[in-house]
Amino acid sequence: MEPTPIRRPRADQARLVADVLRHQIHAGGYPDGLPAEGELASEFFVSRNTVREALAALKAEGLIGRGPKVGTHVAIRKYDHDLDALVGLKATFKGYGEIRNVVRAAIPVAAPPAVANRLQLDPGEEVIFVERLRFLGDLPVSLDMTYLAPDIGAAVLENSLETNDIFALIEEATGHRLGTAALAVEAVAADAHTAALLQVPDGAAVLLLERLTHLDDGRPVDLEYIRMRGDRITLRGNLLRGTS
């Protein structure tokens, strides 16, 4: 039995087609190029004009390229950032290439009240602030701002931050494993300074992660604000439905 096409505005249908294609591309699909417009129209039960609109949106994002003789091909692929494990960026992207860090600041500062509260410190107590611009190969992928508990931060600064993940340095300094982290993710517009550092257009959407990490004894030690390039990184995780 032939499925009955859902009659919806073309813009709505094009959005759906673009979303499905986008995530197929991010999952490694179409290594030899996308199917022809007619084939895609048949797959999605939409018109060729709808497919053209979807492909135009993906091209505007820089995700695909199109040409009369070369067809439609994947222009860039995103890197998966796994949310299921508490690991640093170096371990997260180990299958993609080498992570290198440009350390922009590594200094003691007075903790703002909100930061002190999250780290269970007194307002104004000294913490170690680290800012790093992080590259995957030659591609800037994130701008990380980290507040560390003072005793741990001092030990971390005795090591090279250009090549080491801070998580590993914390475990080495404390003799404890990291335990849990509270994570919040939202999309924000890149200010001009951030955009220049990450090499994205002014106002481009970037992923802002706030992550508060605890040792396995429950002590909060690391508060991070991480801006990631949303055009090159996909956050992925596996969810388990509870029993309640």
N, C-alpha and C positions, 0 to 999 in steps of 0.2 A: 504494500500500500504506500503510495507516494505521500510524503509529509506535506501538510498544507502550509505554505509560506505564511509567516506572521506579517500582517500588513501594519507597518510602522513607518514613520517618517524616515526618509533616506538618511538623514543625519544620524538618527539613532541606530539604524542598521550599520552605517559606516563605522560608527564608534565601536560597536560590538565586533565587527570584523577586524578592525585595527587592534583591539585589545587581545583578541585570540592570536592573531598573527604575531603581535609584539612578544607575547610570552612564549610562543613556539620558537621564535628567533632566540630569545634569551635562554631557552632550554637547549640550544644547539641545533635547532632545526634548519632546514634549507641550506645545507652546505654547498649545493650546486645551483643555488638560485631559487627564487620563488616560482610557483606555477604561473602559467599565463592567466590573464584576466578572466578569460572564459572559464577556465578550469576552477579558479577560485570562486567565481560566481555560482557555478554548479555546486561546489562544496558547501557554500554557505546559504544557498537558496535565495540569492539576491541578484540584482541586476549588475551588469558590468559597470554602469555609472557609479553604483554604490561601492564596488570594489575599487574603482579609480579614486574615489574620494578617500577611502581608507588608506590606500597606498600613498596618496598625496600627503596625508597626515603623517605617516611614518617617514616619508622622505623629508618633510619639514623638520622632523625631530633629528634628522641625520642618521636614522637607523638603517635605511635602505638607500640604494642608488638605482636609477632607472635610465635606460637609454634605448634608442630604436634598434641598435644592433646587438647590445649586450643583455637586454632583458632587465629583469628586476633582481638585484642581488643584495645580500646583506653587507652593509657598509661598516658597521661596528657591532661588537657584541659586548654585553655587560658582564661584569664579574660578580659571582655569587658571594654574598656575605652571610655565612651561616649564623643564625641566632640560637641554635640548639646547644652550643658549647661556649663556655667562658674562656675564650682564647684571644690573644692579641692579633693585630692585623698581619703580622709576619706569618703566624701560623695559619690564619684564615686564608691568605692568598698564596700559600706555599706552592700550590699547583699551577699558579699563573706566572710567577716570576719573583724577582727579588724586590723586597721592600727596602727603601732607604729613607732616612729621615733627615730633614734640615731642621736643626734645633734653633728656634727663633728666640726662645727665652728659657732660662732654667735658674730661677731666683727665689729667695725667700720673700714672702709678702704677708701682710696682715690679712687674715681671713675675713672676708665680708660676712656679716651675720648669717646670711642664707647658707653660705658655704660651711661656716663653722657649725651651724646646726646639723647639716647633713653628715658631717664628719665627727659629730659629738665632741666638739671643742668649744672653748669660750670665744665669744666674738672678739675679733682683733688678735687672737692668738696666731702666732706665726705658722704658716704652712709653706710648702714648696710648690711653686707654680712652674709648670713646664708647658711650653707651646711648641708644637712640631708640625711642619708641613711634610706630609708623607707622600712618597712617590712609589708607584709600581712601575719599575723601569724608568722611563722618562715622563710618565703620565702622573700629574698630581691628582691624587684621589681623595685626600682628606686633610682637614686642618683640625688638629687635636689640641684642646686646652685642658690641662690636667691639674687638679689640686691634690696634693698628697699630704697625709698626716706628717707632722714635722720630723719625728724620729725616723720614719721610713723614707721620707723624701730625702733626708740628708744622706742616708745609706745609698739610695738609688743614684744620687748625683756623683757618687764615687766611681760610677761606671760610664761607659760610652753610651750615649743615647742616640747616636747616629745609626747604630746597627742593631741595638737590642730592643726588645719589647719590654715595656715597663712592668707588665704582669710577671714576667720571668724574674726580673730584678727584685720585685717585691717579695716573691717567694724565697729567693736566695737570701735577701736581707733579714727576713723574719723567721725563716725556718718553718713557716706555715704554708699550707696550700691555700689558694683562694677558694672561697666557698660559694657564695651566691652574689648575684648582682641584680639591682632593680634598674629596669631599662624603660625609657620613654623615647618615642620616635615621632617627629613631626616634620612637615615640609615648611621651609622658610625661604624667603627671597634673599638671594645673596647680595649683601651690600657691595659697594664698589671695590673696597679693599679685599674682601674675601673673594670676589669674582676674579680680581686680578691674580691673586695667589693660586686659585684653583683653575685658572684659565677657562672660565665660563663667562657668558654675557652678564652684564649688570642686571640684577633682578631675576636671574635664572633660579629656578627652584633647586634647593639643595636639601639633603636629609640632615636634620639636626638630631643627634642622639645625646640624651643625658643618661649617663650610666654611673651608678653608685655601687662600687664593688667592696665586698666584705671578705675578710679572712675566714677560714673555716671555723674559727671560734666566735664569729659574729661581729667582730670589730670592723667598722667602716674605715677604709684606708685610702680610697681612690675615688675622687669625683671628677668625671670627665664631661666635657662638652665637645662633641665631635661633629664637624660639618663634612658631610660626604657628598661627592658628586652623584646626584640622582640619575644623571644621564649615562653613567658608567657602572653603577653598582645596583644590584638587586638584593634586597634583604629577604632571606628565606628561612623558614622554620617549619617544624612539624608540631601540630597541635593535637592534644589528647583531650577528648571530651570527658568531663568529670562524671562522677556517679550521683552527685546531688541533684 
